[in-house]
Amino acid sequence: VQLQASGGGWAQAGGSLRVSCVVTGSDFTINDMAWYRQTPGNQRELIAQINRAGKANYHDSVKGRFTISRDNAKNTVFLQMNNLQPEDTAVYYCAARVVGASDFGFWGQGTQVTVSS
């Protein structure tokens, strides 16, 4: 199973970016998909996750600004990030959990998002 993230980059405060992640090579049904982010010296934190039915949950820090969505037919998850702030600067990782698994066992390579004030 491979997760390939794309998108990200640089934005000014108040701007928008979109990151995508496609899952390939899986013979299993993907259940939950998620986005985490990590800054230097800190643990990776879960910011948004979505189940196969489309129900989403968000970290308080991104509620109302970020939207997670997915295309089950293409095994792809998206994160639309609006009203970006400098504190959103981080490496963003996508993750997938297959049906029957308790953890997010598959991870993308990470994509850098940088927001300047």
N, CA, C and O atoms as a GROMACS GRO file, in nm:
protein
  468
    1VAL      N    1   0.085  -0.118   0.000
    1VAL     CA    2   0.000   0.000   0.000
    1VAL      C    3   0.089   0.124   0.000
    1VAL      O    4   0.182   0.135   0.080
    2GLN      N    5   0.059   0.215  -0.090
    2GLN     CA    6   0.135   0.340  -0.095
    2GLN      C    7   0.040   0.459  -0.093
    2GLN      O    8  -0.065   0.458  -0.157
    3LEU      N    9   0.079   0.560  -0.017
    3LEU     CA   10   0.005   0.685  -0.015
    3LEU      C   11   0.094   0.793  -0.073
    3LEU      O   12   0.208   0.812  -0.030
    4GLN      N   13   0.042   0.862  -0.171
    4GLN     CA   14   0.119   0.967  -0.238
    4GLN      C   15   0.049   1.100  -0.220
    4GLN      O   16  -0.061   1.122  -0.271
    5ALA      N   17   0.112   1.189  -0.145
    5ALA     CA   18   0.054   1.321  -0.120
    5ALA      C   19   0.106   1.420  -0.222
    5ALA      O   20   0.217   1.408  -0.272
    6SER      N   21   0.023   1.517  -0.253
    6SER     CA   22   0.061   1.624  -0.345
    6SER      C   23  -0.009   1.752  -0.303
    6SER      O   24  -0.101   1.752  -0.221
    7GLY      N   25   0.037   1.862  -0.361
    7GLY     CA   26  -0.018   1.991  -0.326
    7GLY      C   27   0.068   2.055  -0.218
    7GLY      O   28   0.188   2.028  -0.210
    8GLY      N   29   0.009   2.139  -0.138
    8GLY     CA   30   0.086   2.211  -0.038
    8GLY      C   31   0.161   2.325  -0.102
    8GLY      O   32   0.125   2.372  -0.210
    9GLY      N   33   0.267   2.370  -0.035
    9GLY     CA   34   0.345   2.481  -0.089
    9GLY      C   35   0.341   2.600   0.004
    9GLY      O   36   0.346   2.586   0.126
   10TRP      N   37   0.333   2.717  -0.057
   10TRP     CA   38   0.342   2.842   0.018
   10TRP      C   39   0.217   2.924  -0.001
   10TRP      O   40   0.158   2.926  -0.109
   11ALA      N   41   0.176   2.994   0.105
   11ALA     CA   42   0.062   3.084   0.096
   11ALA      C   43   0.082   3.199   0.194
   11ALA      O   44   0.154   3.186   0.293
   12GLN      N   45   0.019   3.308   0.164
   12GLN     CA   46   0.016   3.419   0.258
   12GLN      C   47  -0.098   3.397   0.358
   12GLN      O   48  -0.193   3.324   0.329
   13ALA      N   49  -0.087   3.459   0.474
   13ALA     CA   50  -0.193   3.450   0.573
   13ALA      C   51  -0.325   3.495   0.511
   13ALA      O   52  -0.332   3.598   0.444
   14GLY      N   53  -0.428   3.416   0.536
   14GLY     CA   54  -0.558   3.442   0.477
   14GLY      C   55  -0.581   3.371   0.345
   14GLY      O   56  -0.693   3.370   0.293
   15GLY      N   57  -0.476   3.312   0.292
   15GLY     CA   58  -0.487   3.242   0.165
   15GLY      C   59  -0.535   3.099   0.179
   15GLY      O   60  -0.572   3.054   0.287
   16SER      N   61  -0.533   3.029   0.067
   16SER     CA   62  -0.584   2.891   0.063
   16SER      C   63  -0.486   2.800  -0.009
   16SER      O   64  -0.411   2.842  -0.098
   17LEU      N   65  -0.489   2.676   0.031
   17LEU     CA   66  -0.414   2.570  -0.035
   17LEU      C   67  -0.496   2.442  -0.028
   17LEU      O   68  -0.585   2.428   0.056
   18ARG      N   69  -0.465   2.350  -0.118
   18ARG     CA   70  -0.531   2.220  -0.118
   18ARG      C   71  -0.427   2.111  -0.130
   18ARG      O   72  -0.339   2.117  -0.216
   19VAL      N   73  -0.436   2.012  -0.044
   19VAL     CA   74  -0.349   1.896  -0.053
   19VAL      C   75  -0.434   1.773  -0.085
   19VAL      O   76  -0.550   1.763  -0.045
   20SER      N   77  -0.373   1.683  -0.157
   20SER     CA   78  -0.442   1.560  -0.198
   20SER      C   79  -0.355   1.440  -0.164
   20SER      O   80  -0.233   1.452  -0.148
   21CYS      N   81  -0.417   1.326  -0.153
   21CYS     CA   82  -0.343   1.204  -0.123
   21CYS      C   83  -0.416   1.086  -0.186
   21CYS      O   84  -0.535   1.066  -0.162
   22VAL      N   85  -0.345   1.010  -0.266
   22VAL     CA   86  -0.406   0.895  -0.332
   22VAL      C   87  -0.343   0.767  -0.278
   22VAL      O   88  -0.222   0.758  -0.259
   23VAL      N   89  -0.428   0.669  -0.253
   23VAL     CA   90  -0.384   0.539  -0.204
   23VAL      C   91  -0.381   0.441  -0.322
   23VAL      O   92  -0.479   0.426  -0.394
   24THR      N   93  -0.269   0.376  -0.339
   24THR     CA   94  -0.256   0.278  -0.445
   24THR      C   95  -0.203   0.146  -0.388
   24THR      O   96  -0.144   0.141  -0.281
   25GLY      N   97  -0.227   0.041  -0.464
   25GLY     CA   98  -0.170  -0.088  -0.428
   25GLY      C   99  -0.239  -0.159  -0.315
   25GLY      O  100  -0.184  -0.253  -0.258
   26SER      N  101  -0.361  -0.114  -0.280
   26SER     CA  102  -0.428  -0.176  -0.167
   26SER      C  103  -0.529  -0.281  -0.213
   26SER      O  104  -0.615  -0.253  -0.297
   27ASP      N  105  -0.518  -0.400  -0.158
   27ASP     CA  106  -0.617  -0.503  -0.182
   27ASP      C  107  -0.725  -0.500  -0.075
   27ASP      O  108  -0.820  -0.578  -0.078
   28PHE      N  109  -0.710  -0.408   0.020
   28PHE     CA  110  -0.804  -0.396   0.130
   28PHE      C  111  -0.892  -0.274   0.110
   28PHE      O  112  -0.855  -0.180   0.039
   29THR      N  113  -1.007  -0.276   0.171
   29THR     CA  114  -1.095  -0.161   0.167
   29THR      C  115  -1.046  -0.057   0.267
   29THR      O  116  -1.026  -0.088   0.385
   30ILE      N  117  -1.028   0.064   0.219
   30ILE     CA  118  -0.985   0.173   0.307
   30ILE      C  119  -1.105   0.223   0.385
   30ILE      O  120  -1.207   0.258   0.326
   31ASN      N  121  -1.094   0.227   0.517
   31ASN     CA  122  -1.201   0.277   0.601
   31ASN      C  123  -1.180   0.426   0.626
   31ASN      O  124  -1.223   0.509   0.547
   32ASP      N  125  -1.114   0.460   0.735
   32ASP     CA  126  -1.090   0.601   0.765
   32ASP      C  127  -0.966   0.653   0.691
   32ASP      O  128  -0.869   0.581   0.670
   33MET      N  129  -0.973   0.778   0.654
   33MET     CA  130  -0.856   0.849   0.601
   33MET      C  131  -0.841   0.976   0.682
   33MET      O  132  -0.938   1.029   0.736
   34ALA      N  133  -0.719   1.025   0.690
   34ALA     CA  134  -0.695   1.138   0.780
   34ALA      C  135  -0.578   1.222   0.732
   34ALA      O  136  -0.496   1.180   0.650
   35TRP      N  137  -0.573   1.342   0.786
   35TRP     CA  138  -0.458   1.430   0.770
   35TRP      C  139  -0.402   1.463   0.908
   35TRP      O  140  -0.475   1.498   1.000
   36TYR      N  141  -0.271   1.450   0.920
   36TYR     CA  142  -0.198   1.490   1.038
   36TYR      C  143  -0.103   1.602   0.996
   36TYR      O  144  -0.078   1.623   0.877
   37ARG      N  145  -0.050   1.672   1.096
   37ARG     CA  146   0.056   1.768   1.067
   37ARG      C  147   0.157   1.765   1.180
   37ARG      O  148   0.128   1.728   1.294
   38GLN      N  149   0.277   1.806   1.144
   38GLN     CA  150   0.386   1.802   1.242
   38GLN      C  151   0.478   1.920   1.220
   38GLN      O  152   0.514   1.953   1.106
   39THR      N  153   0.516   1.985   1.330
   39THR     CA  154   0.613   2.092   1.328
   39THR      C  155   0.738   2.043   1.402
   39THR      O  156   0.730   1.951   1.482
   40PRO      N  157   0.853   2.105   1.374
   40PRO     CA  158   0.978   2.059   1.435
   40PRO      C  159   0.970   2.056   1.587
   40PRO      O  160   0.927   2.152   1.650
   41GLY      N  161   1.011   1.945   1.643
   41GLY     CA  162   1.014   1.931   1.787
   41GLY      C  163   0.883   1.891   1.850
   41GLY      O  164   0.874   1.875   1.972
   42ASN      N  165   0.780   1.874   1.768
   42ASN     CA  166   0.648   1.839   1.820
   42ASN      C  167   0.599   1.706   1.763
   42ASN      O  168   0.646   1.660   1.659
   43GLN      N  169   0.505   1.647   1.834
   43GLN     CA  170   0.446   1.523   1.786
   43GLN      C  171   0.352   1.552   1.670
   43GLN      O  172   0.299   1.662   1.655
   44ARG      N  173   0.333   1.450   1.590
   44ARG     CA  174   0.237   1.459   1.482
   44ARG      C  175   0.097   1.466   1.542
   44ARG      O  176   0.064   1.388   1.632
   45GLU      N  177   0.014   1.559   1.494
   45GLU     CA  178  -0.120   1.573   1.550
   45GLU      C  179  -0.225   1.552   1.442
   45GLU      O  180  -0.210   1.593   1.327
   46LEU      N  181  -0.331   1.486   1.484
   46LEU     CA  182  -0.442   1.460   1.395
   46LEU      C  183  -0.526   1.586   1.380
   46LEU      O  184  -0.571   1.642   1.480
   47ILE      N  185  -0.546   1.632   1.258
   47ILE     CA  186  -0.625   1.754   1.239
   47ILE      C  187  -0.758   1.729   1.171
   47ILE      O  188  -0.851   1.808   1.188
   48ALA      N  189  -0.770   1.624   1.096
   48ALA     CA  190  -0.898   1.594   1.030
   48ALA      C  191  -0.901   1.448   0.990
   48ALA      O  192  -0.800   1.392   0.948
   49GLN      N  193  -1.017   1.388   1.004
   49GLN     CA  194  -1.034   1.251   0.957
   49GLN      C  195  -1.174   1.234   0.901
   49GLN      O  196  -1.266   1.307   0.938
   50ILE      N  197  -1.188   1.138   0.814
   50ILE     CA  198  -1.315   1.116   0.747
   50ILE      C  199  -1.335   0.967   0.727
   50ILE      O  200  -1.243   0.896   0.687
   51ASN      N  201  -1.457   0.920   0.756
   51ASN     CA  202  -1.481   0.778   0.736
   51ASN      C  203  -1.535   0.752   0.595
   51ASN      O  204  -1.552   0.845   0.515
   52ARG      N  205  -1.560   0.628   0.567
   52ARG     CA  206  -1.596   0.591   0.431
   52ARG      C  207  -1.731   0.652   0.390
   52ARG      O  208  -1.757   0.675   0.272
   53ALA      N  209  -1.816   0.676   0.490
   53ALA     CA  210  -1.947   0.736   0.463
   53ALA      C  211  -1.942   0.887   0.447
   53ALA      O  212  -2.041   0.950   0.412
   54GLY      N  213  -1.825   0.944   0.473
   54GLY     CA  214  -1.811   1.088   0.455
   54GLY      C  215  -1.824   1.171   0.582
   54GLY      O  216  -1.821   1.294   0.577
   55LYS      N  217  -1.838   1.104   0.695
   55LYS     CA  218  -1.847   1.178   0.822
   55LYS      C  219  -1.709   1.225   0.862
   55LYS      O  220  -1.614   1.146   0.867
   56ALA      N  221  -1.697   1.353   0.890
   56ALA     CA  222  -1.568   1.414   0.918
   56ALA      C  223  -1.560   1.467   1.060
   56ALA      O  224  -1.661   1.507   1.119
   57ASN      N  225  -1.440   1.467   1.113
   57ASN     CA  226  -1.411   1.527   1.243
   57ASN      C  227  -1.286   1.612   1.229
   57ASN      O  228  -1.196   1.580   1.151
   58TYR      N  229  -1.281   1.720   1.307
   58TYR     CA  230  -1.171   1.815   1.296
   58TYR      C  231  -1.113   1.850   1.432
   58TYR      O  232  -1.183   1.848   1.534
   59HIS      N  233  -0.985   1.882   1.432
   59HIS     CA  234  -0.922   1.942   1.548
   59HIS      C  235  -0.978   2.083   1.562
   59HIS      O  236  -1.008   2.150   1.463
   60ASP      N  237  -0.990   2.126   1.687
   60ASP     CA  238  -1.048   2.259   1.709
   60ASP      C  239  -0.972   2.369   1.636
   60ASP      O  240  -1.031   2.469   1.595
   61SER      N  241  -0.842   2.352   1.620
   61SER     CA  242  -0.760   2.458   1.561
   61SER      C  243  -0.790   2.481   1.413
   61SER      O  244  -0.754   2.585   1.358
   62VAL      N  245  -0.856   2.385   1.348
   62VAL     CA  246  -0.882   2.401   1.203
   62VAL      C  247  -1.031   2.404   1.170
   62VAL      O  248  -1.069   2.423   1.055
   63LYS      N  249  -1.115   2.384   1.270
   63LYS     CA  250  -1.260   2.384   1.245
   63LYS      C  251  -1.304   2.514   1.182
   63LYS      O  252  -1.264   2.622   1.226
   64GLY      N  253  -1.386   2.503   1.078
   64GLY     CA  254  -1.438   2.620   1.011
   64GLY      C  255  -1.344   2.676   0.905
   64GLY      O  256  -1.384   2.764   0.828
   65ARG      N  257  -1.221   2.626   0.900
   65ARG     CA  258  -1.124   2.674   0.800
   65ARG      C  259  -1.082   2.564   0.704
   65ARG      O  260  -1.060   2.590   0.586
   66PHE      N  261  -1.070   2.443   0.755
   66PHE     CA  262  -1.025   2.329   0.673
   66PHE      C  263  -1.142   2.237   0.646
   66PHE      O  264  -1.232   2.221   0.729
   67THR      N  265  -1.141   2.176   0.528
   67THR     CA  266  -1.244   2.079   0.493
   67THR      C  267  -1.178   1.955   0.436
   67THR      O  268  -1.101   1.963   0.340
   68ILE      N  269  -1.209   1.841   0.495
   68ILE     CA  270  -1.159   1.714   0.444
   68ILE      C  271  -1.268   1.649   0.361
   68ILE      O  272  -1.386   1.654   0.397
   69SER      N  273  -1.229   1.589   0.251
   69SER     CA  274  -1.325   1.518   0.166
   69SER      C  275  -1.253   1.400   0.103
   69SER      O  276  -1.130   1.389   0.109
   70ARG      N  277  -1.330   1.312   0.042
   70ARG     CA  278  -1.268   1.195  -0.019
   70ARG      C  279  -1.348   1.148  -0.140
   70ARG      O  280  -1.467   1.174  -0.153
   71ASP      N  281  -1.278   1.078  -0.226
   71ASP     CA  282  -1.338   1.014  -0.342
   71ASP      C  283  -1.309   0.865  -0.328
   71ASP      O  284  -1.198   0.820  -0.358
   72ASN      N  285  -1.407   0.790  -0.283
   72ASN     CA  286  -1.384   0.648  -0.256
   72ASN      C  287  -1.348   0.569  -0.382
   72ASN      O  288  -1.268   0.475  -0.377
   73ALA      N  289  -1.406   0.608  -0.493
   73ALA     CA  290  -1.379   0.536  -0.618
   73ALA      C  291  -1.233   0.549  -0.659
   73ALA      O  292  -1.177   0.460  -0.722
   74LYS      N  293  -1.173   0.662  -0.621
   74LYS     CA  294  -1.033   0.687  -0.658
   74LYS      C  295  -0.938   0.673  -0.539
   74LYS      O  296  -0.819   0.702  -0.550
   75ASN      N  297  -0.992   0.627  -0.425
   75ASN     CA  298  -0.910   0.611  -0.304
   75ASN      C  299  -0.826   0.735  -0.278
   75ASN      O  300  -0.705   0.727  -0.253
   76THR      N  301  -0.890   0.849  -0.283
   76THR     CA  302  -0.821   0.976  -0.269
   76THR      C  303  -0.887   1.058  -0.159
   76THR      O  304  -1.009   1.060  -0.146
   77VAL      N  305  -0.804   1.126  -0.081
   77VAL     CA  306  -0.853   1.216   0.022
   77VAL      C  307  -0.794   1.355  -0.004
   77VAL      O  308  -0.680   1.369  -0.048
   78PHE      N  309  -0.875   1.455   0.024
   78PHE     CA  310  -0.836   1.594   0.000
   78PHE      C  311  -0.844   1.673   0.131
   78PHE      O  312  -0.920   1.637   0.222
   79LEU      N  313  -0.767   1.778   0.139
   79LEU     CA  314  -0.779   1.873   0.249
   79LEU      C  315  -0.773   2.013   0.190
   79LEU      O  316  -0.669   2.059   0.144
   80GLN      N  317  -0.888   2.079   0.193
   80GLN     CA  318  -0.896   2.217   0.149
   80GLN      C  319  -0.870   2.306   0.269
   80GLN      O  320  -0.941   2.298   0.370
   81MET      N  321  -0.769   2.391   0.260
   81MET     CA  322  -0.729   2.475   0.372
   81MET      C  323  -0.752   2.621   0.335
   81MET      O  324  -0.687   2.674   0.245
   82ASN      N  325  -0.845   2.684   0.404
   82ASN     CA  326  -0.878   2.824   0.380
   82ASN      C  327  -0.838   2.909   0.500
   82ASN      O  328  -0.818   2.858   0.610
   83ASN      N  329  -0.827   3.038   0.477
   83ASN     CA  330  -0.789   3.131   0.583
   83ASN      C  331  -0.667   3.080   0.659
   83ASN      O  332  -0.665   3.074   0.782
   84LEU      N  333  -0.566   3.043   0.584
   84LEU     CA  334  -0.445   2.989   0.645
   84LEU      C  335  -0.376   3.093   0.731
   84LEU      O  336  -0.379   3.213   0.702
   85GLN      N  337  -0.315   3.045   0.838
   85GLN     CA  338  -0.244   3.131   0.932
   85GLN      C  339  -0.101   3.079   0.948
   85GLN      O  340  -0.076   2.961   0.923
   86PRO      N  341  -0.009   3.164   0.991
   86PRO     CA  342   0.130   3.119   1.008
   86PRO      C  343   0.143   2.995   1.096
   86PRO      O  344   0.233   2.913   1.076
   87GLU      N  345   0.055   2.981   1.194
   87GLU     CA  346   0.064   2.863   1.282
   87GLU      C  347   0.021   2.734   1.213
   87GLU      O  348   0.035   2.626   1.270
   88ASP      N  349  -0.030   2.744   1.092
   88ASP     CA  350  -0.062   2.624   1.014
   88ASP      C  351   0.061   2.570   0.942
   88ASP      O  352   0.056   2.462   0.883
   89THR      N  353   0.170   2.644   0.947
   89THR     CA  354   0.294   2.598   0.884
   89THR      C  355   0.338   2.467   0.947
   89THR      O  356   0.358   2.458   1.068
   90ALA      N  357   0.354   2.365   0.864
   90ALA     CA  358   0.388   2.231   0.913
   90ALA      C  359   0.408   2.139   0.793
   90ALA      O  360   0.384   2.176   0.679
   91VAL      N  361   0.454   2.019   0.823
   91VAL     CA  362   0.452   1.912   0.724
   91VAL      C  363   0.322   1.836   0.743
   91VAL      O  364   0.290   1.792   0.854
   92TYR      N  365   0.250   1.821   0.637
   92TYR     CA  366   0.119   1.756   0.642
   92TYR      C  367   0.131   1.613   0.589
   92TYR      O  368   0.189   1.589   0.483
   93TYR      N  369   0.075   1.520   0.665
   93TYR     CA  370   0.082   1.378   0.630
   93TYR      C  371  -0.060   1.322   0.614
   93TYR      O  372  -0.148   1.352   0.695
   94CYS      N  373  -0.080   1.243   0.511
   94CYS     CA  374  -0.206   1.170   0.500
   94CYS      C  375  -0.187   1.029   0.556
   94CYS      O  376  -0.076   0.975   0.559
   95ALA      N  377  -0.296   0.972   0.601
   95ALA     CA  378  -0.292   0.840   0.661
   95ALA      C  379  -0.420   0.764   0.626
   95ALA      O  380  -0.524   0.824   0.601
   96ALA      N  381  -0.408   0.633   0.625
   96ALA     CA  382  -0.524   0.550   0.592
   96ALA      C  383  -0.533   0.433   0.688
   96ALA      O  384  -0.433   0.378   0.733
   97ARG      N  385  -0.656   0.396   0.718
   97ARG     CA  386  -0.681   0.281   0.803
   97ARG      C  387  -0.772   0.185   0.727
   97ARG      O  388  -0.880   0.224   0.681
   98VAL      N  389  -0.728   0.063   0.714
   98VAL     CA  390  -0.809  -0.034   0.641
   98VAL      C  391  -0.916  -0.091   0.732
   98VAL      O  392  -0.905  -0.084   0.854
   99VAL      N  393  -1.018  -0.146   0.674
   99VAL     CA  394  -1.127  -0.206   0.750
   99VAL      C  395  -1.072  -0.316   0.840
   99VAL      O  396  -0.999  -0.404   0.794
  100GLY      N  397  -1.109  -0.310   0.967
  100GLY     CA  398  -1.065  -0.410   1.064
  100GLY      C  399  -0.941  -0.371   1.141
  100GLY      O  400  -0.906  -0.437   1.240
  101ALA      N  401  -0.873  -0.266   1.099
  101ALA     CA  402  -0.752  -0.222   1.169
  101ALA      C  403  -0.787  -0.123   1.279
  101ALA      O  404  -0.887  -0.052   1.270
  102SER      N  405  -0.705  -0.118   1.382
  102SER     CA  406  -0.730  -0.026   1.493
  102SER      C  407  -0.653   0.104   1.478
  102SER      O  408  -0.688   0.205   1.539
  103ASP      N  409  -0.549   0.103   1.398
  103ASP     CA  410  -0.464   0.222   1.383
  103ASP      C  411  -0.454   0.263   1.236
  103ASP      O  412  -0.485   0.187   1.144
  104PHE      N  413  -0.407   0.387   1.219
  104PHE     CA  414  -0.372   0.431   1.084
  104PHE      C  415  -0.237   0.366   1.051
  104PHE      O  416  -0.133   0.411   1.099
  105GLY      N  417  -0.241   0.263   0.970
  105GLY     CA  418  -0.120   0.186   0.946
  105GLY      C  419  -0.044   0.225   0.822
  105GLY      O  420   0.067   0.176   0.798
  106PHE      N  421  -0.100   0.313   0.743
  106PHE     CA  422  -0.037   0.352   0.617
  106PHE      C  423  -0.026   0.504   0.610
  106PHE      O  424  -0.121   0.577   0.640
  107TRP      N  425   0.094   0.549   0.569
  107TRP     CA  426   0.123   0.692   0.572
  107TRP      C  427   0.182   0.739   0.441
  107TRP      O  428   0.254   0.667   0.373
  108GLY      N  429   0.148   0.864   0.408
  108GLY     CA  430   0.212   0.929   0.296
  108GLY      C  431   0.346   0.988   0.338
  108GLY      O  432   0.385   0.981   0.454
  109GLN      N  433   0.415   1.047   0.241
  109GLN     CA  434   0.552   1.093   0.264
  109GLN      C  435   0.558   1.232   0.327
  109GLN      O  436   0.666   1.276   0.368
  110GLY      N  437   0.446   1.301   0.335
  110GLY     CA  438   0.446   1.435   0.392
  110GLY      C  439   0.467   1.541   0.286
  110GLY      O  440   0.544   1.523   0.191
  111THR      N  441   0.396   1.650   0.303
  111THR     CA  442   0.410   1.764   0.211
  111THR      C  443   0.415   1.892   0.292
  111THR      O  444   0.336   1.910   0.385
  112GLN      N  445   0.506   1.980   0.258
  112GLN     CA  446   0.528   2.101   0.337
  112GLN      C  447   0.425   2.208   0.302
  112GLN      O  448   0.399   2.235   0.185
  113VAL      N  449   0.369   2.267   0.405
  113VAL     CA  450   0.283   2.384   0.390
  113VAL      C  451   0.345   2.497   0.471
  113VAL      O  452   0.370   2.482   0.590
  114THR      N  453   0.370   2.609   0.405
  114THR     CA  454   0.431   2.724   0.470
  114THR      C  455   0.341   2.845   0.450
  114THR      O  456   0.303   2.878   0.338
  115VAL      N  457   0.308   2.910   0.560
  115VAL     CA  458   0.220   3.028   0.557
  115VAL      C  459   0.297   3.146   0.615
  115VAL      O  460   0.347   3.140   0.727
  116SER      N  461   0.306   3.251   0.538
  116SER     CA  462   0.377   3.369   0.584
  116SER      C  463   0.278   3.478   0.625
  116SER      O  464   0.168   3.487   0.571
  117SER      N  465   0.320   3.557   0.719
  117SER     CA  466   0.231   3.664   0.769
  117SER      C  467   0.242   3.790   0.685
  117SER      O  468   0.175   3.889   0.712
   0.00000   0.00000   0.00000
